[in-house]
Amino acid sequence: MTRDNSLSGKVAIVTGGSRGIGLATAKALVDRGAATVISALHEEPLSAARRALGDGRVEAVRADVQSPQDTARLVETAIRAFGGLDILVNNAGIGRFGDVADLSTDDWNLVVGTNLTGVFHCCHAAIPQMRQRGGGWIINISSLAGINAFKGGAAYCASKAGLDAFTEALMQEVRYDGIRVAVVAPGSVRTGFSGRDEKGADWKLAAEDVAQVILDLVEHPTRSLPSRVELRPSQPKKA
């Protein structure tokens, strides 16, 4: 992706921006000229991501999306540093897998708190600022697991199904404020998210594939609203 400044003057926040889909998305936005704030839980990978982005119009904020105070501070950083907020990419997510009988309450709360409640906190903080700007984009990164449940994935699948419903309701709430809301639901992405060895996983989507979809959305004509995009490997591994 080469810089063409098509998003010059726009301000974006990408949660979970230190690696994987989040980092690829932040790079795509920066390359298009958007001032971008990335957030993550841990300082070291966050600092490394900011260095990798290598642009003066990038801010990095350590924030836990489960905390309404942290998400408010994240939005405040975008306003203080760059003057407003136009694009929110809710990408921060986590997976804890296991049968329901074996899954701890802490793991359940962590998954739902990050993948669903965290998106609520970010949107709650961002929407008033977007209304002041006359509109914007909110893009929530879900998963095909939200509609295709699997054994051992009860917490993760439930969090993504809830996120899909949340996104649909929010889209209807704010569309007349000029705020467009969409969900992007990838299938298998080669990011190491599952913690498994991904040797021989070239068939999976790359993080940059998902970032391209996000970029296409925010550059879409204002008269239309692609509210859900499902993204799959074109030739998945055969069973």
C-alpha positions in Angstrom: 0.0 0.0 0.0 1.4 3.4 -1.0 0.6 6.7 0.5 -1.9 8.7 -1.5 -3.3 11.0 1.2 -6.9 10.1 0.4 -7.6 10.2 4.2 -5.6 13.3 4.9 -7.4 15.3 7.6 -9.1 12.2 9.1 -8.4 10.9 12.6 -8.6 7.2 13.4 -8.4 5.0 16.5 -7.4 1.3 16.1 -7.7 -0.8 19.2 -5.5 -3.9 19.5 -3.2 -2.0 17.2 0.1 -3.5 18.2 0.0 -6.6 16.0 -2.0 -8.6 13.5 -5.1 -7.1 12.0 -4.8 -4.0 14.1 -1.3 -3.2 13.1 -2.0 -3.9 9.5 -5.0 -1.7 9.6 -3.1 1.1 11.3 -0.5 1.0 8.6 -3.1 1.1 5.9 -4.7 4.2 7.5 -1.4 5.9 8.0 -0.3 5.2 4.5 -3.5 6.9 3.3 -2.7 10.0 5.4 -4.9 9.5 8.4 -3.6 10.6 11.8 -3.9 7.4 13.8 -4.0 6.4 17.5 -3.3 2.8 18.3 -4.0 1.1 21.6 -2.9 -2.2 23.3 -2.6 -3.7 26.7 1.2 -4.0 26.8 3.7 -1.2 26.5 6.6 -3.0 24.8 4.7 -4.3 21.7 2.8 -1.0 21.5 6.0 1.0 21.4 7.4 -1.4 18.8 4.3 -0.9 16.7 4.6 2.8 16.8 8.2 2.7 15.7 7.2 0.3 12.9 4.5 2.8 11.7 7.2 5.4 11.5 5.0 8.4 11.1 4.8 11.6 13.1 1.0 11.6 13.1 0.8 8.4 15.2 0.0 8.2 18.9 0.2 5.0 21.0 -1.9 4.6 24.2 -1.8 1.7 26.6 -5.4 1.0 27.3 -7.6 -1.8 28.4 -10.9 -1.6 26.5 -12.7 -3.3 29.4 -12.1 0.0 31.3 -14.4 2.9 30.5 -11.8 5.2 31.9 -9.2 3.9 29.5 -11.4 4.1 26.5 -12.4 7.7 27.4 -8.7 8.5 27.7 -8.1 6.9 24.3 -10.7 9.2 22.6 -9.4 12.2 24.5 -5.9 11.5 23.2 -7.2 11.5 19.6 -8.9 14.8 20.2 -6.0 16.4 22.0 -3.4 15.3 19.6 -5.2 15.6 16.3 -8.4 17.6 16.9 -11.2 15.0 16.6 -12.2 11.5 15.7 -13.5 10.2 12.4 -12.8 6.5 12.3 -13.0 3.9 15.1 -11.8 0.4 14.4 -12.7 -1.9 17.3 -10.2 -4.7 16.7 -9.1 -5.6 20.3 -10.0 -9.2 20.9 -9.0 -12.2 22.9 -9.8 -15.9 22.8 -10.1 -18.4 25.6 -11.2 -21.9 24.5 -12.5 -24.9 26.3 -15.6 -26.8 27.1 -18.2 -24.8 29.2 -17.8 -27.2 32.2 -14.1 -26.5 32.2 -14.0 -22.8 31.4 -13.3 -20.5 34.3 -15.6 -17.6 35.1 -12.5 -15.3 34.8 -11.9 -16.6 31.3 -15.6 -16.1 30.3 -15.6 -12.6 31.7 -12.3 -11.7 30.0 -13.5 -12.8 26.5 -16.9 -11.2 26.7 -15.5 -8.1 28.5 -12.9 -7.6 25.8 -14.7 -8.7 22.6 -18.1 -7.2 23.4 -18.3 -4.9 26.4 -15.0 -3.3 25.3 -16.6 -2.3 22.0 -19.5 -0.8 23.9 -17.0 1.3 26.0 -15.2 2.5 22.9 -18.3 3.4 21.0 -19.9 5.1 24.0 -16.8 7.4 24.2 -16.5 8.0 20.5 -20.0 8.7 19.3 -20.4 12.1 20.8 -17.2 13.2 19.2 -18.2 11.8 15.8 -21.5 13.6 16.1 -19.7 16.9 16.7 -17.6 16.2 13.5 -20.8 15.5 11.5 -20.2 11.8 11.0 -17.6 9.1 10.8 -17.1 5.3 10.6 -17.2 2.7 13.3 -15.9 -0.7 12.1 -16.2 -3.7 14.5 -14.0 -6.7 13.8 -16.0 -9.8 14.4 -15.5 -13.4 13.2 -17.3 -16.0 11.2 -17.3 -17.8 14.5 -20.2 -15.5 15.4 -22.4 -17.5 13.0 -20.5 -20.7 12.9 -20.1 -22.0 16.4 -17.7 -24.7 17.3 -16.9 -27.0 20.2 -14.8 -25.4 22.8 -15.6 -21.9 21.5 -18.7 -21.1 23.6 -17.2 -17.9 25.1 -15.6 -16.7 21.9 -18.5 -17.5 19.6 -21.0 -15.9 22.0 -18.9 -12.7 22.2 -18.8 -12.5 18.4 -22.5 -13.3 17.9 -23.2 -10.6 20.5 -20.9 -8.2 18.7 -22.8 -8.8 15.4 -26.1 -8.0 17.0 -24.7 -4.9 18.8 -23.3 -3.6 15.5 -26.6 -4.0 13.7 -28.5 -2.2 16.4 -25.9 0.6 16.6 -25.9 1.0 12.8 -29.6 1.8 13.0 -29.2 4.2 15.9 -26.6 6.5 14.4 -27.0 6.4 10.6 -28.9 9.7 10.5 -26.0 11.3 12.4 -23.8 10.6 9.4 -22.0 7.8 11.4 -21.7 4.6 9.3 -21.3 1.3 11.2 -20.1 -2.0 9.8 -19.0 -5.3 11.0 -16.1 -7.1 9.3 -16.2 -10.9 9.9 -13.1 -12.8 8.8 -12.6 -16.5 8.7 -9.2 -18.0 9.4 -6.4 -15.3 9.5 -2.7 -16.0 9.8 -1.9 -13.9 12.9 -1.0 -16.5 15.6 -4.2 -15.5 17.4 -5.1 -19.1 18.3 -1.6 -19.8 19.7 -1.2 -22.7 17.4 1.8 -23.4 15.1 0.8 -21.9 11.7 3.5 -23.7 9.7 1.8 -24.6 6.4 -1.0 -22.1 6.9 -0.4 -20.1 3.8 -4.0 -20.8 2.7 -5.3 -18.6 5.5 -6.1 -14.9 5.1 -3.3 -12.4 5.8 -3.9 -9.5 8.2 -3.3 -7.2 5.3 -6.3 -8.7 3.5 -8.6 -7.7 6.4 -7.0 -4.2 6.5 -7.7 -3.8 2.8 -11.4 -4.4 3.5 -11.4 -1.8 6.3 -9.7 0.7 4.0 -12.3 0.0 1.3 -15.1 0.7 3.7 -13.8 4.0 5.0 -13.2 5.2 1.4 -16.6 4.1 0.3 -19.0 6.8 -1.2 -21.0 8.4 1.6 -24.4 7.6 -0.1 -24.0 3.8 0.6 -23.4 1.7 3.7 -21.9 -1.7 3.4 -22.9 -2.8 6.9 -21.4 -6.3 6.9 -18.5 -7.9 5.2 -17.6 -11.6 5.5 -14.1 -12.5 4.4 -12.9 -16.1 3.8 -9.8 -17.8 2.5 -10.5 -18.4 -1.2 -9.2 -21.9 -1.0 -9.4 -23.2 2.5 -7.5 -26.3 3.5 -9.5 -29.4 2.6 -10.7 -31.6 5.5 
